[in-house]
Amino acid sequence: MLMKKGLLGTERVKLLGSWEHSGFNIDASVRIGADDATGRENLARYLIRAPFSAEKLTYDVAESTVIYKAKRENWLVH
């Protein structure tokens, strides 16, 4: 579709197609009706929750580095 509209070239499409799938998936099988107040509230609570724990973050002043301590490994963000 993006190629047909001239927004994406063939090389970019090939590059995107060569990426390894991360396993991320979107499931749209559960729907929330307009009259489902509980469902809307639960969705809103899910959307506003923090994507990660601030308690697992530390800042190394000397290195100007933020360190996130995950269960399996440390992620460094500069």
Secondary structure, DSSP 8 states (H G I E B T S, - for coil): -TTTTTSS-HHHHHHHHHS---S----------TT-HHHHHHHHHHHHS-SS-GGGEEEETTTTEEEEE-SS-EEEE-
